[in-house]
Amino acid sequence: MWWIALAVCIVLLALYKSPARLFLQRPLSYLMIPAIVLLSLAWNLRAHLPSAATEGWVDLSFHFFGSSLLVAMFGLWPALVILFFVAMVGIFIVSGNLTEAATHYIFAGVLPGLVACLVMDMIRRFMPKHLFILILGNGYMAAFSGTFVCGMLIYAIQQLFGLQSLSTVDPVGWIMALIILSFSEGSMSGMLLSIFLIYRPNWVPTYDEKAYLGNKIAEQSK
């Protein structure tokens, strides 16, 4: 019950922080529904690791979370709103368990999104404005960090409170599996973000073309 209440509070805060007009404007107005549908499918297309606890609190399996990618595209608060509907469609409708949907929303959506947002903010503050750094940082590093940090947090909480383990009682083997999953998430997010930035930059409202390509645009205009 506490997980459900926490998830509702988070999404209400995200709705309050996100301007209502943002969801009525392009590109979010026509990308929100496809994003919910595709990520709902991705959350259910899983390849479980050997001896994984598939009936656990939050299982460890190969599937695309997408929380970091949504943060890189639309910002933190709109991403958290979208991820709430992803949890409702992808978890609650399939399993019928509202608590499971709430825990997935928090641990597979909110926490990775927060970590990814922090990584992106550090890159924006301390790294030079370069398109390659944007793709590598916001696409790859943010997704890798979000998945790994939150995976370790989930494992620590489960072990601390004696809950069912995500995968194995061997922490070394579990960490190695988590690293593989983090690489997978980072690679997928980086690849998709680079495709969007190259072919559909208007799909990434957080991308400032003048900041990253200002000099090249000025040279071409001369």
C-alpha positions as CSV (number, residue, x, y, z in Angstrom):
1,M,0.0,0.0,0.0
2,W,2.9,2.3,0.8
3,W,4.4,1.8,-2.7
4,I,1.1,2.7,-4.3
5,A,0.8,5.9,-2.2
6,L,4.4,6.8,-3.0
7,A,3.9,6.3,-6.7
8,V,0.7,8.4,-6.8
9,C,2.5,11.2,-4.9
10,I,5.4,11.1,-7.4
11,V,3.2,11.3,-10.4
12,L,1.1,14.1,-8.9
13,L,4.3,16.1,-8.2
14,A,5.5,15.4,-11.8
15,L,2.2,16.6,-13.2
16,Y,2.4,19.7,-11.0
17,K,6.0,20.4,-12.2
18,S,5.2,19.8,-15.9
19,P,3.3,22.6,-17.6
20,A,0.0,21.3,-18.9
21,R,0.5,22.9,-22.2
22,L,3.7,20.8,-22.7
23,F,1.6,17.7,-23.3
24,L,-0.5,19.5,-25.9
25,Q,2.4,20.7,-27.9
26,R,4.6,18.9,-30.4
27,P,6.5,16.7,-30.2
28,L,5.1,15.4,-26.9
29,S,1.5,15.5,-28.1
30,Y,2.1,12.9,-30.7
31,L,5.0,11.0,-29.2
32,M,3.5,10.3,-25.7
33,I,1.1,7.6,-26.7
34,P,3.6,5.7,-28.9
35,A,6.2,5.9,-26.2
36,I,3.8,4.5,-23.6
37,V,2.8,1.6,-25.9
38,L,6.3,0.7,-27.0
39,L,7.8,0.9,-23.5
40,S,4.9,-1.1,-22.2
41,L,5.8,-3.8,-24.7
42,A,9.5,-3.5,-23.9
43,W,8.9,-4.0,-20.1
44,N,7.1,-7.3,-20.9
45,L,9.6,-8.6,-23.5
46,R,12.1,-10.0,-21.1
47,A,14.9,-12.5,-21.3
48,H,15.4,-13.8,-17.8
49,L,18.8,-14.6,-16.6
50,P,19.6,-18.2,-15.5
51,S,18.2,-19.0,-12.0
52,A,16.6,-15.6,-11.9
53,A,13.9,-14.9,-9.3
54,T,11.1,-14.2,-11.8
55,E,8.5,-14.0,-9.0
56,G,10.6,-11.6,-6.9
57,W,10.0,-8.0,-5.9
58,V,11.6,-6.6,-9.0
59,D,13.2,-9.2,-11.1
60,L,16.6,-9.0,-12.9
61,S,16.1,-9.6,-16.6
62,F,17.1,-8.3,-20.0
63,H,14.6,-5.7,-21.1
64,F,14.7,-2.0,-22.1
65,F,13.7,0.3,-19.3
66,G,13.7,3.6,-21.4
67,S,13.5,5.9,-18.4
68,S,16.9,7.6,-19.1
69,L,16.0,8.1,-22.8
70,L,12.7,9.8,-21.9
71,V,14.5,12.1,-19.5
72,A,17.0,13.0,-22.2
73,M,14.3,13.7,-24.7
74,F,11.6,15.5,-22.6
75,G,13.1,16.3,-19.2
76,L,12.6,14.7,-15.8
77,W,9.1,15.6,-14.9
78,P,7.3,14.8,-18.2
79,A,9.3,11.6,-18.3
80,L,8.0,10.6,-14.9
81,V,4.4,11.2,-16.0
82,I,4.9,9.0,-19.1
83,L,6.6,6.3,-17.1
84,F,3.6,6.1,-14.7
85,F,1.3,5.3,-17.6
86,V,3.9,2.8,-18.8
87,A,3.7,1.0,-15.5
88,M,-0.1,1.1,-15.5
89,V,-0.3,-0.3,-19.0
90,G,2.7,-2.6,-19.1
91,I,2.5,-4.0,-15.5
92,F,-0.9,-3.5,-14.0
93,I,-3.0,-4.4,-17.0
94,V,-0.8,-7.5,-17.6
95,S,-0.5,-8.7,-14.0
96,G,-3.4,-7.1,-12.4
97,N,-1.2,-6.3,-9.4
98,L,-1.2,-2.6,-8.5
99,T,1.6,-2.9,-6.0
100,E,3.8,-4.6,-8.5
101,A,3.0,-1.8,-11.0
102,A,3.9,0.8,-8.3
103,T,7.2,-0.8,-7.4
104,H,8.2,-1.1,-11.1
105,Y,7.3,2.5,-11.6
106,I,9.5,3.6,-8.7
107,F,12.5,1.3,-9.2
108,A,12.5,0.8,-13.0
109,G,11.3,4.3,-13.8
110,V,11.6,7.0,-11.2
111,L,15.0,6.1,-9.6
112,P,16.8,5.5,-12.9
113,G,15.3,8.7,-14.2
114,L,16.6,10.7,-11.2
115,V,20.1,9.2,-11.5
116,A,20.1,9.9,-15.3
117,C,18.9,13.4,-14.7
118,L,21.8,14.0,-12.2
119,V,24.4,12.6,-14.7
120,M,23.0,14.8,-17.5
121,D,23.1,17.8,-15.3
122,M,26.8,17.2,-14.4
123,I,27.6,16.7,-18.1
124,R,25.9,19.9,-19.0
125,R,27.8,21.8,-16.3
126,F,31.3,20.4,-16.6
127,M,31.7,19.0,-20.1
128,P,32.2,21.0,-23.3
129,K,29.3,21.5,-25.7
130,H,29.9,18.8,-28.3
131,L,27.4,16.6,-30.0
132,F,29.4,13.5,-29.4
133,I,29.6,14.2,-25.7
134,L,25.8,14.8,-25.7
135,I,25.1,11.4,-27.2
136,L,27.7,9.6,-25.1
137,G,26.7,11.3,-21.9
138,N,23.0,11.8,-22.1
139,G,22.4,8.6,-24.1
140,Y,24.9,6.1,-22.9
141,M,26.4,7.1,-19.5
142,A,23.2,8.4,-18.0
143,A,21.3,5.1,-18.9
144,F,24.2,2.9,-17.7
145,S,24.5,4.9,-14.4
146,G,20.8,4.9,-13.8
147,T,20.5,1.1,-14.3
148,F,23.6,0.2,-12.3
149,V,23.0,2.5,-9.3
150,C,19.3,1.6,-9.0
151,G,20.1,-2.1,-9.5
152,M,22.6,-2.0,-6.6
153,L,20.1,-0.1,-4.5
154,I,17.4,-2.6,-5.1
155,Y,19.7,-5.5,-4.3
156,A,20.9,-3.8,-1.1
157,I,17.3,-3.1,0.1
158,Q,16.3,-6.7,-0.6
159,Q,19.3,-8.1,1.2
160,L,18.9,-5.7,4.1
161,F,15.3,-6.5,4.8
162,G,15.6,-10.2,3.9
163,L,13.4,-9.9,0.8
164,Q,13.6,-12.3,-2.1
165,S,16.8,-11.8,-4.0
166,L,16.7,-10.5,-7.5
167,S,18.8,-13.3,-9.0
168,T,21.4,-15.0,-6.8
169,V,22.9,-15.1,-3.4
170,D,26.3,-14.6,-5.0
171,P,26.9,-10.8,-5.0
172,V,29.8,-11.0,-7.4
173,G,27.9,-12.9,-10.0
174,W,24.9,-10.7,-9.5
175,I,27.0,-7.5,-9.9
176,M,28.5,-8.9,-13.1
177,A,25.0,-9.6,-14.5
178,L,23.9,-6.1,-13.5
179,I,26.9,-4.6,-15.4
180,I,25.9,-6.5,-18.5
181,L,22.3,-5.2,-18.2
182,S,23.6,-1.7,-17.6
183,F,25.7,-1.9,-20.8
184,S,22.7,-3.1,-22.7
185,E,20.5,-0.3,-21.4
186,G,23.2,2.3,-22.1
187,S,23.8,1.0,-25.7
188,M,20.1,1.0,-26.6
189,S,19.5,4.5,-25.1
190,G,22.6,5.9,-26.8
191,M,21.7,4.4,-30.1
192,L,18.2,5.7,-30.1
193,L,19.1,9.1,-28.9
194,S,21.7,9.4,-31.6
195,I,19.2,8.4,-34.3
196,F,16.7,10.9,-33.0
197,L,19.3,13.7,-32.8
198,I,20.4,13.1,-36.4
199,Y,17.1,12.4,-38.2
200,R,14.5,13.9,-35.9
201,P,16.1,16.6,-33.6
202,N,12.7,18.1,-33.1
203,W,11.8,15.0,-31.1
204,V,14.3,16.0,-28.5
205,P,13.1,19.3,-27.0
206,T,16.0,19.4,-24.5
207,Y,18.5,19.5,-27.4
208,D,19.7,23.1,-27.9
209,E,21.0,23.2,-31.5
210,K,22.6,26.7,-31.1
211,A,24.6,25.6,-28.0
212,Y,26.0,22.5,-29.7
213,L,26.2,23.6,-33.4
214,G,26.3,27.3,-33.0
215,N,29.7,27.8,-34.5
216,K,29.0,25.5,-37.5
217,I,25.7,27.2,-38.2
218,A,27.4,30.6,-38.1
219,E,30.1,29.5,-40.5
220,Q,27.6,28.1,-42.9
221,S,25.6,31.3,-42.9
222,K,28.7,33.4,-43.9
